[in-house]
Amino acid sequence: MDYSFTPRLSVTLSESEHKLQEIIKILATPSHQRSPLAIKILKLHTESISFFQQMIEEGDEQLFKECLLCLRYKFMQARSYVCRSGEKGDYFYLILEGEVSVQIWNEERRFFEEVCKLSTGGSFGELALLRDQPRSATIICQQNTHFATLCKNDYLRILGHASTKKLEEIVTFFSSLPTFAGWSKKGLIKLSYYFRTLKFKRNNIICYEGSPADSVFIVKKGEVSILKEIKVQRSSLRKIGNDGRVLPKIKCENYSMKAQMSIESVGEIIGDDDVLHDLPRSFTCQCISPTAELLEISKIEFKKRIRAEDSLNQLTQRQKIKDSHMNSAMSLLRAIKQPGPFDRIDDRDKGKQILNSIRSLNPWNSAQNLCKKKKEISKEQSTKIMRKAIQTINDVKSLPLSPRGPLPNVILSPCLSPKSII
């Protein structure tokens, strides 16, 4: 008996796809059936996710292992609603692969407005679980998305105490800042939802001058440096060589330099002025401590949340002091880097006259002029020209025509002819 044979297509998975398939397979298995080897593989594949990576850095590996035992898998297609604003919160979500849109109700415009997007490694849903409150945002899948979830009971049992402690820490930190001094605890808790934590190492660039100002930073730990590009104008210089000849005009082109304006430490707000005035970044920010931890909030949320008159006034006063310091530092640096008054030969009439005299009496220039008139130059003529030039050079050699100081002693023998200088 003949059987129809349909060849099976071989599917080659990339490394990331293979890793995802293994994670899905383990998470789809009930918790009590997961073997120690499966947990070990799951740990290997998920320890690079930022949510778990932070646990490991803080020494909470036991919490990490408990999470791996209780995580469940969930898949949702693009344009699906993960949760809606006002609903009861039952799950904490961790994005394994995909992207979601976070939308919040805008009272003024009367519609849901997107405040940010979360992609692979992002997490959401913990605030409703911790505070036993309805969802404050609507989450929509932008593409097919794979989730690892924790139910409310498991989340509160494993991470409830640690998450509550972190939330209390960040609320205490905000209340210590002058900008948020008059805010209520409830307002600060809600504000903390819109911040995300970023970590940097020494010499990492946090933002570049001239780039779009799409967020505001608050230094939570460590120190960062504020750098600004300064353009310095240089005028052309005239110098006299050791042989008495006037050298060609030296062009000193304008150049720019990056200078450190200030060092910002814990509690400093960075980039708020550029965001409030819709300007590009006016500085470069770089981490200078071994490590630094910054809280970042998007431009939209910062402008929406920081509306209190006291907060805006405090930010404005702070920025005025910073601008005054920065302008003074830039003026001082420009003054140091620009050439002094002796370099600007055009501002000195006496210097112009001396240079013109040297140019006309210089043996090389005089010899050239004579060569045009006569084919041969006698020894007496060349000696006369040389003595005249030597006398002029000796008169002006102490004049500081260049920033290097007075001219060095010029020793010319009267027996030299103009041709010997060529």
C-alpha positions as CSV (number, residue, x, y, z in Angstrom):
1,M,0.0,0.0,0.0
2,D,1.4,3.4,-1.0
3,Y,1.3,6.3,1.4
4,S,1.5,9.9,0.3
5,F,4.7,11.5,1.6
6,T,4.9,15.2,2.3
7,P,8.4,16.3,3.3
8,R,8.6,18.3,6.5
9,L,10.0,21.8,6.2
10,S,13.0,22.3,8.5
11,V,12.8,25.4,10.6
12,T,15.9,27.2,11.7
13,L,15.5,29.3,14.8
14,S,17.7,32.1,15.8
15,E,19.4,32.1,19.2
16,S,16.9,34.6,20.7
17,E,13.9,32.6,19.2
18,H,15.3,29.4,20.6
19,K,15.7,31.0,24.0
20,L,12.1,32.3,24.0
21,Q,10.8,28.8,23.0
22,E,12.6,27.2,25.9
23,I,11.2,29.9,28.3
24,I,7.7,29.4,27.0
25,K,8.0,25.6,27.4
26,I,9.1,25.9,31.0
27,L,6.6,28.6,32.0
28,A,3.7,26.5,30.5
29,T,4.6,23.7,32.9
30,P,2.8,23.8,36.3
31,S,5.0,25.0,39.1
32,H,5.0,21.7,41.0
33,Q,6.2,19.9,37.9
34,R,9.3,22.1,37.1
35,S,12.5,20.2,37.7
36,P,15.6,21.8,39.2
37,L,17.2,21.5,35.7
38,A,14.3,23.4,34.2
39,I,14.6,26.2,36.9
40,K,18.4,26.4,36.2
41,I,17.7,26.8,32.4
42,L,15.0,29.4,33.1
43,K,17.4,31.3,35.4
44,L,20.1,31.3,32.7
45,H,17.7,32.7,30.1
46,T,16.1,35.3,32.2
47,E,18.9,36.7,34.4
48,S,19.7,39.3,31.7
49,I,16.2,40.8,31.9
50,S,16.5,44.2,33.7
51,F,13.8,43.4,36.2
52,F,15.7,40.3,37.4
53,Q,19.1,41.8,36.9
54,Q,18.3,44.4,39.5
55,M,17.3,41.7,42.0
56,I,20.7,39.9,41.4
57,E,22.6,43.2,41.8
58,E,20.8,43.9,45.1
59,G,21.6,40.4,46.4
60,D,18.0,39.1,46.2
61,E,18.7,35.9,44.4
62,Q,16.3,34.0,46.6
63,L,13.4,36.2,45.4
64,F,14.6,35.6,41.9
65,K,14.3,31.8,42.3
66,E,10.9,32.1,43.9
67,C,9.7,34.2,41.0
68,L,10.9,31.6,38.6
69,L,8.9,28.9,40.4
70,C,5.6,30.9,40.2
71,L,5.8,32.7,36.8
72,R,3.2,31.8,34.2
73,Y,3.2,32.3,30.5
74,K,0.7,34.5,28.6
75,F,0.5,35.5,24.9
76,M,-1.5,38.3,23.4
77,Q,-1.9,39.4,19.8
78,A,-1.3,42.9,18.5
79,R,-4.0,45.5,19.2
80,S,-5.2,43.5,22.2
81,Y,-6.0,45.1,25.5
82,V,-3.9,43.8,28.3
83,C,-5.8,45.8,30.9
84,R,-8.0,48.9,31.0
85,S,-7.9,51.9,33.3
86,G,-10.3,51.5,36.2
87,E,-10.3,47.7,36.2
88,K,-9.3,45.6,39.2
89,G,-5.6,44.5,39.1
90,D,-5.0,40.8,39.3
91,Y,-1.6,40.3,37.6
92,F,1.9,41.7,37.4
93,Y,3.3,41.6,33.8
94,L,6.9,41.2,32.6
95,I,7.5,41.5,28.8
96,L,9.5,38.6,27.4
97,E,9.2,39.8,23.8
98,G,7.1,42.4,22.1
99,E,5.9,46.0,22.8
100,V,3.0,47.6,24.6
101,S,1.6,51.1,24.7
102,V,0.8,52.8,28.1
103,Q,-2.2,55.2,27.8
104,I,-3.6,57.5,30.5
105,W,-6.9,59.4,30.4
106,N,-6.4,63.1,29.6
107,E,-9.1,65.1,31.4
108,E,-8.6,68.3,29.3
109,R,-8.7,66.6,25.9
110,R,-11.1,63.8,27.0
111,F,-9.3,60.9,25.5
112,F,-6.6,58.3,26.3
113,E,-3.2,59.7,25.6
114,E,-0.1,57.5,25.1
115,V,2.6,58.4,27.7
116,C,5.2,55.8,26.8
117,K,5.9,52.4,25.3
118,L,7.4,49.4,27.0
119,S,9.3,46.7,25.2
120,T,11.3,43.6,26.0
121,G,12.3,43.6,29.6
122,G,9.8,46.1,30.7
123,S,7.2,45.5,33.5
124,F,4.0,47.0,34.7
125,G,1.0,46.4,36.9
126,E,2.6,46.4,40.4
127,L,1.1,49.6,41.6
128,A,-2.5,48.3,41.5
129,L,-1.4,45.2,43.4
130,L,0.5,47.0,46.1
131,R,-2.1,49.6,46.8
132,D,-5.1,47.4,46.1
133,Q,-6.4,50.1,43.7
134,P,-7.9,50.0,40.2
135,R,-5.6,50.2,37.2
136,S,-4.5,53.8,36.5
137,A,-3.5,53.1,32.9
138,T,-4.7,51.2,29.8
139,I,-2.2,48.9,28.2
140,I,-2.5,47.9,24.6
141,C,-0.2,45.5,22.7
142,Q,1.5,47.2,19.7
143,Q,2.6,43.8,18.3
144,N,2.3,40.1,19.2
145,T,3.6,40.0,22.8
146,H,4.8,37.3,25.1
147,F,4.4,37.9,28.8
148,A,5.6,36.2,32.1
149,T,3.0,36.9,34.8
150,L,2.6,36.7,38.5
151,C,-0.8,36.5,40.1
152,K,-1.6,39.0,42.8
153,N,-1.2,36.6,45.7
154,D,2.2,35.3,44.5
155,Y,3.4,38.9,43.8
156,L,2.5,40.1,47.2
157,R,3.9,37.1,48.9
158,I,7.3,37.2,47.0
159,L,7.8,40.8,46.1
160,G,5.3,42.7,48.1
161,H,7.5,43.7,51.0
162,A,10.5,44.5,48.8
163,S,8.4,46.5,46.3
164,T,6.7,48.4,49.1
165,K,10.1,49.2,50.7
166,K,11.4,50.5,47.3
167,L,8.3,52.6,46.8
168,E,8.6,54.1,50.3
169,E,12.3,54.9,49.6
170,I,11.5,56.7,46.4
171,V,8.6,58.7,48.0
172,T,11.0,59.7,50.8
173,F,13.6,60.7,48.3
174,F,11.1,62.9,46.3
175,S,9.8,64.6,49.5
176,S,13.4,65.6,50.4
177,L,13.7,67.6,47.1
178,P,12.7,71.3,47.3
179,T,10.7,70.9,44.0
180,F,8.3,68.4,45.6
181,A,8.3,69.7,49.1
182,G,4.6,70.6,49.2
183,W,3.4,67.5,47.5
184,S,1.2,64.9,49.4
185,K,2.3,61.3,49.8
186,K,-0.4,60.1,47.5
187,G,0.7,62.5,44.8
188,L,4.4,61.4,45.1
189,I,3.4,57.7,44.9
190,K,1.5,58.5,41.7
191,L,4.4,60.5,40.4
192,S,6.8,57.6,41.0
193,Y,4.9,55.5,38.6
194,Y,6.1,57.7,35.7
195,F,9.8,57.4,36.5
196,R,12.2,54.7,35.4
197,T,15.6,53.9,36.9
198,L,18.7,54.2,34.7
199,K,22.2,53.0,35.8
200,F,25.5,54.3,34.4
201,K,29.2,53.6,34.8
202,R,32.1,56.1,34.8
203,N,32.5,58.0,31.5
204,N,29.1,56.8,30.2
205,I,27.3,59.6,28.3
206,I,23.8,60.2,29.6
207,C,22.7,62.8,26.9
208,Y,24.5,64.8,24.2
209,E,24.4,68.5,23.5
210,G,22.1,69.3,20.6
211,S,20.0,66.1,20.9
212,P,16.2,66.3,21.4
213,A,15.3,67.0,25.0
214,D,12.7,64.3,25.5
215,S,13.1,63.6,29.2
216,V,14.2,65.0,32.5
217,F,16.7,63.3,34.9
218,I,17.0,63.3,38.7
219,V,20.3,62.1,40.2
220,K,19.5,59.5,42.8
221,K,23.0,58.1,43.4
222,G,26.5,59.2,42.3
223,E,27.7,62.3,40.4
224,V,27.5,63.5,36.8
225,S,29.3,66.2,35.0
226,I,27.7,68.9,32.9
227,L,29.8,69.7,29.8
228,K,29.3,72.5,27.3
229,E,30.9,73.2,23.9
230,I,32.5,76.6,23.9
231,K,33.5,78.4,20.6
232,V,36.7,80.5,20.9
233,Q,37.6,83.1,18.3
234,R,41.3,83.6,17.5
235,S,42.7,86.5,15.5
236,S,45.6,86.2,13.0
237,L,49.1,86.8,14.3
238,R,52.3,88.3,12.9
239,K,55.7,87.0,14.0
240,I,59.4,87.6,13.1
241,G,61.7,84.7,12.5
242,N,65.2,84.3,14.0
243,D,66.7,85.5,10.8
244,G,64.9,88.8,10.9
245,R,62.3,88.1,8.2
246,V,58.6,88.7,8.8
247,L,56.9,85.4,8.7
248,P,53.7,85.0,6.7
249,K,50.5,85.9,8.5
250,I,49.6,83.0,10.8
251,K,45.9,82.1,10.6
252,C,44.5,81.2,14.0
253,E,41.2,79.5,13.1
254,N,38.3,79.6,15.5
255,Y,38.0,76.3,17.4
256,S,35.6,74.7,19.9
257,M,36.3,73.0,23.2
258,K,34.2,71.0,25.7
259,A,34.5,72.5,29.1
260,Q,33.1,71.2,32.4
261,M,30.5,73.7,33.7
262,S,29.4,71.9,36.9
263,I,29.2,68.6,38.8
264,E,25.7,67.5,39.8
265,S,25.1,65.2,42.8
266,V,22.2,63.5,44.6
267,G,18.9,65.4,44.3
268,E,19.8,67.6,41.3
269,I,17.3,67.9,38.5
270,I,18.9,67.8,35.0
271,G,17.4,69.0,31.7
272,D,14.2,70.6,33.1
273,D,14.8,74.0,31.5
274,D,15.3,72.6,28.0
275,V,12.1,70.5,28.4
276,L,9.9,73.3,29.7
277,H,11.0,75.6,26.9
278,D,10.9,73.0,24.1
279,L,14.6,73.4,23.3
280,P,17.2,70.8,22.3
281,R,19.8,69.7,24.9
282,S,22.0,72.7,25.8
283,F,24.7,70.5,27.4
284,T,26.3,67.0,27.5
285,C,25.9,65.0,30.6
286,Q,28.5,62.4,31.6
287,C,28.8,60.0,34.6
288,I,32.0,60.8,36.6
289,S,31.5,58.6,39.6
290,P,32.2,54.8,39.5
291,T,28.4,54.3,39.2
292,A,25.4,56.6,39.0
293,E,21.7,56.0,39.3
294,L,19.3,58.4,37.7
295,L,15.5,58.6,37.6
296,E,14.1,59.5,34.2
297,I,10.7,60.9,33.4
298,S,9.4,61.6,29.9
299,K,8.9,65.2,28.6
300,I,5.2,64.8,28.3
301,E,4.7,63.5,31.8
302,F,7.1,66.0,33.4
303,K,5.2,69.0,31.8
304,K,1.9,67.4,32.8
305,R,2.8,66.5,36.4
306,I,4.9,69.6,37.4
307,R,2.2,72.2,37.3
308,A,2.2,73.4,40.8
309,E,3.2,77.1,41.0
310,D,5.6,76.5,43.9
311,S,7.4,73.8,42.0
312,L,7.7,75.9,38.8
313,N,8.9,78.9,40.8
314,Q,11.5,76.8,42.5
315,L,12.7,75.3,39.2
316,T,12.9,78.8,37.7
317,Q,15.0,80.2,40.6
318,R,17.3,77.2,40.5
319,Q,17.8,77.6,36.7
320,K,18.6,81.3,37.1
321,I,21.5,80.5,39.5
322,K,22.7,77.7,37.2
323,D,22.6,80.0,34.1
324,S,24.5,82.8,36.0
325,H,27.2,80.3,37.0
326,M,27.4,78.8,33.5
327,N,27.7,82.2,31.8
328,S,30.4,83.3,34.1
329,A,32.4,80.1,33.6
330,M,32.0,80.4,29.8
331,S,33.2,84.0,29.8
332,L,36.2,83.2,31.9
333,L,37.2,80.2,29.7
334,R,36.9,82.3,26.6
335,A,39.1,85.0,28.1
336,I,41.7,82.4,29.0
337,K,41.7,80.7,25.6
338,Q,41.6,83.8,23.4
339,P,44.9,85.6,22.5
340,G,46.0,88.5,24.6
341,P,46.2,92.1,23.4
342,F,49.8,91.8,22.2
343,D,48.7,89.1,19.8
344,R,46.3,91.4,18.0
345,I,48.8,93.3,15.9
346,D,46.0,95.2,14.1
347,D,45.2,97.1,17.3
348,R,48.6,98.6,17.6
349,D,49.6,101.3,15.1
350,K,53.1,101.4,16.3
351,G,53.4,97.7,15.7
352,K,52.1,98.1,12.2
353,Q,54.7,100.8,11.4
354,I,57.5,98.6,12.8
355,L,56.4,95.6,10.8
356,N,56.2,97.7,7.6
357,S,59.7,99.1,8.3
358,I,61.1,95.6,8.8
359,R,59.4,94.4,5.7
360,S,60.9,97.1,3.6
361,L,64.4,96.9,5.2
362,N,64.6,93.2,5.6
363,P,67.6,91.9,3.6
364,W,65.6,89.3,1.8
365,N,62.8,91.7,0.7
366,S,65.3,94.5,-0.2
367,A,67.4,92.0,-2.2
368,Q,64.4,90.9,-4.1
369,N,63.5,94.5,-5.0
370,L,67.0,95.2,-6.1
371,C,67.1,92.1,-8.2
372,K,64.2,93.4,-10.1
373,K,66.0,96.6,-10.9
374,K,69.5,95.2,-11.3
375,K,70.7,91.7,-12.3
376,E,73.7,91.9,-10.0
377,I,74.1,93.3,-6.5
378,S,77.4,94.6,-5.3
379,K,78.9,93.6,-2.0
380,E,78.8,97.2,-0.7
381,Q,75.1,97.4,-1.5
382,S,74.3,94.1,0.3
383,T,76.4,95.1,3.4
384,K,74.6,98.5,3.6
385,I,71.2,96.8,3.4
386,M,72.2,94.2,6.0
387,R,73.4,96.8,8.5
388,K,70.2,98.8,8.2
389,A,68.1,95.7,8.8
390,I,70.2,94.6,11.8
391,Q,69.8,98.0,13.4
392,T,66.0,97.9,12.9
393,I,65.7,94.4,14.3
394,N,67.7,95.3,17.4
395,D,65.4,98.3,18.0
396,V,62.2,96.1,18.0
397,K,63.5,92.7,19.2
398,S,62.2,93.4,22.8
399,L,58.6,94.1,21.5
400,P,56.3,91.2,22.5
401,L,54.8,90.7,19.1
402,S,53.8,87.1,19.9
403,P,52.6,85.4,23.1
404,R,55.9,83.6,23.4
405,G,57.6,86.8,24.7
406,P,60.3,89.1,23.3
407,L,62.3,88.1,20.2
408,P,65.5,86.1,20.8
409,N,68.8,87.8,20.3
410,V,69.5,88.0,16.6
411,I,73.1,87.7,15.6
412,L,73.8,88.5,11.9
413,S,77.2,88.9,10.5
414,P,77.8,92.0,8.3
415,C,79.7,90.0,5.8
416,L,76.6,88.0,4.9
417,S,75.0,88.8,1.5
418,P,71.3,88.6,0.8
419,K,71.8,85.6,-1.4
420,S,73.3,83.6,1.5
421,I,70.0,84.0,3.4
422,I,68.0,82.4,0.6
